[in-house]
Amino acid sequence: MPTAIAVTSADLVLPPTDPGTPRAAVLPPPEGRPLDAWVADLQQLLARYGHVVAVCPTSVPAAVEHRLHAVRSLLESDRIALVRTDLPPLGAAVLVRQLCQLAAFDLSPGVLASAARLLAHYIYAGAVLGSVSRLDRVPVGLGSHLKSWLPGAHFAVLAGPTPQMVRVGGGGKAEEPLAGPEFATELLLARGQLQTDWPATALVPRWRIPGPVQETPLPASSPGWWGTGKLVEFAAYLPDPSVLHQLVASVRRETCHWCGMDLIGDRCGFCAAPLTVPEPGAGPRQAGAYGGAGGGGAHAGAYTAGQGADPYATDPYATDPHTVDPYMADSYTVAPHATDPHAGARGADPHALGPHAADPRRALGPADAPDPHAPRPAVPHPTRALEPGAQTPRALP
């Protein structure tokens, strides 16, 4: 039985690439449907699929997130995952379609929910804008603000995985190229009021995108996200579901110490608990392979003080170092409690979750924000890590 994927807007539902891909369920806006109807809708999804992964972009109104939390509390269910994403509307729609594709495979609900953060690193989402004067979701310098007032000024903006903005001249030549993927992708376009073919004429050869460029209607939320209606939004992504499945399956799985769900990465997709919780008065190496009660699965205790340091101690996505793309090692944050060498000296972390913690969502508070200087685990390269004969020694079969 596949896990149900739910979205908070119809704009996030793209046409399926094949008949076997399940469709995402659309949750209506809170102002258009009462709370009891939302509860009934989620109850039906849970009864039919068992688990629900609800994708909720960070750009939606706060009332939408509050409604999801209220419904989950009223149902008293731990089978509803709330997945937030910072991707722009078209990139978020691509992510939802990829999750629907993966839902058809034999992935557990916990792995599917936590895979959203991994897949977002392989979606190159951006837009060509006629003005950046109202763009506040991507860093914009004062010079770019001033240039946006010049007649005919266009800007190519990449929102993720690494924000970047370049000015596009009158002849369609950018000041510098946008950083693109190092693996095979397809390009999806959504045209607004801006008349330009720059993504097709510049990005396709630069990013070595094979095949025709796909087009879809512009999401209704895109002008608000980008700060202008004069835009052409684009997203480059991995199109093959089998590659997506192998990419997710190659990452080592863990067990959440709080809810018991499977996960990949450093945080549970269902309860948001961090991967590891050091025992009070014990350093991270005395708490098992990755310090968490129940975490680590078959790897728990594999590295102890007597056996020497774990070469993958700060890498919860531990993969073969020869198959990792150094240019893709970005954005995945190791839980700060898992790599703090002074944890034993200071005692228990007041924000760490344990059997007597009041609420696992405390892990999402501002005080638990990850250290920007903490070591980051490498993200596996979708092509090199999946070549025939490639080994991922730390991945579970």
TAKA-V288933 format. One record per residue. N is the residue number from 1. RES is the residue in one letter. PSI is psi in radians with two decimals (999 if undefined). Layout:
BEGIN
((N	RES	PSI) (N	RES	PSI))
END
This chain:
BEGIN
((1	M	2.04) (2	P	2.65) (3	T	2.43) (4	A	2.40) (5	I	2.18) (6	A	2.59) (7	V	2.78) (8	T	0.04) (9	S	2.53) (10	A	-0.35) (11	D	-0.37) (12	L	0.06) (13	V	1.95) (14	L	2.73) (15	P	2.40) (16	P	2.61) (17	T	-0.36) (18	D	2.77) (19	P	-0.40) (20	G	-0.07) (21	T	2.17) (22	P	2.64) (23	R	2.57) (24	A	2.50) (25	A	2.36) (26	V	2.15) (27	L	2.16) (28	P	2.84) (29	P	2.57) (30	P	-0.61) (31	E	-0.28) (32	G	-0.06) (33	R	2.27) (34	P	2.90) (35	L	-0.73) (36	D	-0.53) (37	A	-0.66) (38	W	-0.77) (39	V	-0.75) (40	A	-0.70) (41	D	-0.82) (42	L	-0.60) (43	Q	-0.72) (44	Q	-0.73) (45	L	-0.73) (46	L	-0.70) (47	A	-0.56) (48	R	-0.69) (49	Y	-0.31) (50	G	-0.80) (51	H	2.63) (52	V	2.27) (53	V	1.91) (54	A	2.07) (55	V	2.13) (56	C	1.83) (57	P	2.60) (58	T	-0.23) (59	S	-0.11) (60	V	2.77) (61	P	2.65) (62	A	-0.47) (63	A	-0.54) (64	V	-0.82) (65	E	-0.73) (66	H	-0.67) (67	R	-0.73) (68	L	-0.77) (69	H	-0.67) (70	A	-0.76) (71	V	-0.74) (72	R	-0.63) (73	S	-0.73) (74	L	-0.66) (75	L	-0.24) (76	E	0.79) (77	S	2.38) (78	D	0.32) (79	R	0.27) (80	I	2.07) (81	A	2.32) (82	L	1.92) (83	V	2.06) (84	R	2.57) (85	T	2.47) (86	D	0.05) (87	L	2.60) (88	P	2.94) (89	P	-0.81) (90	L	-0.70) (91	G	-0.67) (92	A	-0.64) (93	A	-0.67) (94	V	-0.74) (95	L	-0.74) (96	V	-0.75) (97	R	-0.67) (98	Q	-0.67) (99	L	-0.67) (100	C	-0.67) (101	Q	-0.73) (102	L	-0.45) (103	A	-0.37) (104	A	-0.18) (105	F	3.10) (106	D	0.97) (107	L	2.44) (108	S	2.75) (109	P	-0.66) (110	G	-0.72) (111	V	-0.71) (112	L	-0.73) (113	A	-0.76) (114	S	-0.24) (115	A	-0.28) (116	A	-0.68) (117	R	-0.64) (118	L	-0.82) (119	L	-0.53) (120	A	-0.41) (121	H	-0.19) (122	Y	0.23) (123	I	2.01) (124	Y	1.71) (125	A	2.33) (126	G	-2.87) (127	A	2.74) (128	V	2.13) (129	L	2.55) (130	G	-0.27) (131	S	2.53) (132	V	0.29) (133	S	-0.43) (134	R	0.23) (135	L	2.06) (136	D	0.11) (137	R	-0.11) (138	V	2.38) (139	P	2.24) (140	V	2.20) (141	G	2.88) (142	L	-0.68) (143	G	-0.70) (144	S	-0.67) (145	H	-0.77) (146	L	-0.71) (147	K	-0.47) (148	S	-0.27) (149	W	-0.16) (150	L	2.53) (151	P	2.37) (152	G	0.19) (153	A	2.27) (154	H	2.63) (155	F	2.33) (156	A	2.09) (157	V	2.27) (158	L	2.05) (159	A	-0.50) (160	G	2.75) (161	P	-0.45) (162	T	2.08) (163	P	2.43) (164	Q	2.56) (165	M	2.30) (166	V	2.64) (167	R	2.37) (168	V	2.15) (169	G	3.12) (170	G	-0.55) (171	G	0.16) (172	G	0.19) (173	K	2.20) (174	A	2.67) (175	E	-0.63) (176	E	2.70) (177	P	2.60) (178	L	2.40) (179	A	2.15) (180	G	3.12) (181	P	2.65) (182	E	0.40) (183	F	2.91) (184	A	2.28) (185	T	2.99) (186	E	2.72) (187	L	2.30) (188	L	2.30) (189	L	2.58) (190	A	1.99) (191	R	2.34) (192	G	-2.39) (193	Q	-0.11) (194	L	2.25) (195	Q	1.70) (196	T	2.56) (197	D	0.38) (198	W	-0.75) (199	P	-0.70) (200	A	-0.63) (201	T	-0.45) (202	A	-0.79) (203	L	-0.67) (204	V	-0.89) (205	P	-0.61) (206	R	-0.72) (207	W	0.08) (208	R	0.94) (209	I	2.04) (210	P	2.80) (211	G	3.04) (212	P	2.74) (213	V	2.26) (214	Q	2.60) (215	E	2.61) (216	T	2.74) (217	P	2.59) (218	L	2.25) (219	P	2.53) (220	A	-0.44) (221	S	-0.09) (222	S	-0.81) (223	P	-0.68) (224	G	-0.64) (225	W	-0.74) (226	W	-0.16) (227	G	0.16) (228	T	2.63) (229	G	-0.17) (230	K	1.53) (231	L	2.84) (232	V	1.96) (233	E	2.53) (234	F	2.77) (235	A	2.21) (236	A	2.36) (237	Y	2.89) (238	L	2.09) (239	P	-0.36) (240	D	2.05) (241	P	-0.60) (242	S	-0.62) (243	V	-0.72) (244	L	-0.74) (245	H	-0.78) (246	Q	-0.62) (247	L	-0.81) (248	V	-0.72) (249	A	-0.38) (250	S	-0.23) (251	V	2.43) (252	R	2.38) (253	R	2.57) (254	E	3.07) (255	T	2.23) (256	C	2.27) (257	H	-0.25) (258	W	-0.96) (259	C	-0.17) (260	G	0.09) (261	M	2.66) (262	D	2.66) (263	L	2.80) (264	I	2.48) (265	G	-2.69) (266	D	0.17) (267	R	2.45) (268	C	2.40) (269	G	-0.28) (270	F	-0.85) (271	C	-0.09) (272	A	0.25) (273	A	2.46) (274	P	2.82) (275	L	-0.77) (276	T	2.55) (277	V	1.80) (278	P	2.52) (279	E	2.54) (280	P	2.22) (281	G	0.07) (282	A	2.48) (283	G	2.94) (284	P	-0.50) (285	R	-0.35) (286	Q	-0.16) (287	A	0.30) (288	G	-3.02) (289	A	-0.72) (290	Y	0.40) (291	G	-0.20) (292	G	2.46) (293	A	2.05) (294	G	-0.19) (295	G	2.74) (296	G	-0.38) (297	G	-2.25) (298	A	-0.28) (299	H	-0.12) (300	A	2.28) (301	G	0.11) (302	A	-0.56) (303	Y	2.12) (304	T	3.08) (305	A	-0.57) (306	G	-0.34) (307	Q	-0.04) (308	G	3.08) (309	A	2.58) (310	D	2.09) (311	P	-0.30) (312	Y	0.48) (313	A	-0.57) (314	T	0.38) (315	D	1.56) (316	P	-0.20) (317	Y	0.49) (318	A	2.09) (319	T	3.04) (320	D	2.11) (321	P	-0.35) (322	H	-0.21) (323	T	0.14) (324	V	2.30) (325	D	2.02) (326	P	-0.38) (327	Y	-0.20) (328	M	0.05) (329	A	1.55) (330	D	2.57) (331	S	-0.45) (332	Y	2.23) (333	T	2.24) (334	V	2.39) (335	A	2.25) (336	P	-0.49) (337	H	-0.30) (338	A	-0.38) (339	T	0.22) (340	D	1.97) (341	P	-0.21) (342	H	0.20) (343	A	-0.70) (344	G	-0.61) (345	A	-0.61) (346	R	-0.29) (347	G	-2.84) (348	A	2.51) (349	D	2.18) (350	P	-0.36) (351	H	-0.09) (352	A	2.60) (353	L	2.52) (354	G	-3.03) (355	P	-0.45) (356	H	0.22) (357	A	2.56) (358	A	-0.71) (359	D	2.11) (360	P	-0.33) (361	R	-0.07) (362	R	-0.37) (363	A	-0.22) (364	L	0.05) (365	G	2.85) (366	P	-0.52) (367	A	-0.34) (368	D	0.30) (369	A	2.38) (370	P	2.59) (371	D	2.13) (372	P	-0.32) (373	H	0.03) (374	A	2.66) (375	P	2.48) (376	R	2.40) (377	P	2.64) (378	A	2.49) (379	V	2.23) (380	P	2.49) (381	H	2.25) (382	P	-0.33) (383	T	-0.90) (384	R	-0.65) (385	A	-0.27) (386	L	0.19) (387	E	2.64) (388	P	2.25) (389	G	-0.14) (390	A	2.47) (391	Q	2.43) (392	T	1.53) (393	P	-0.48) (394	R	0.00) (395	A	2.49) (396	L	2.56) (397	P	999))
END
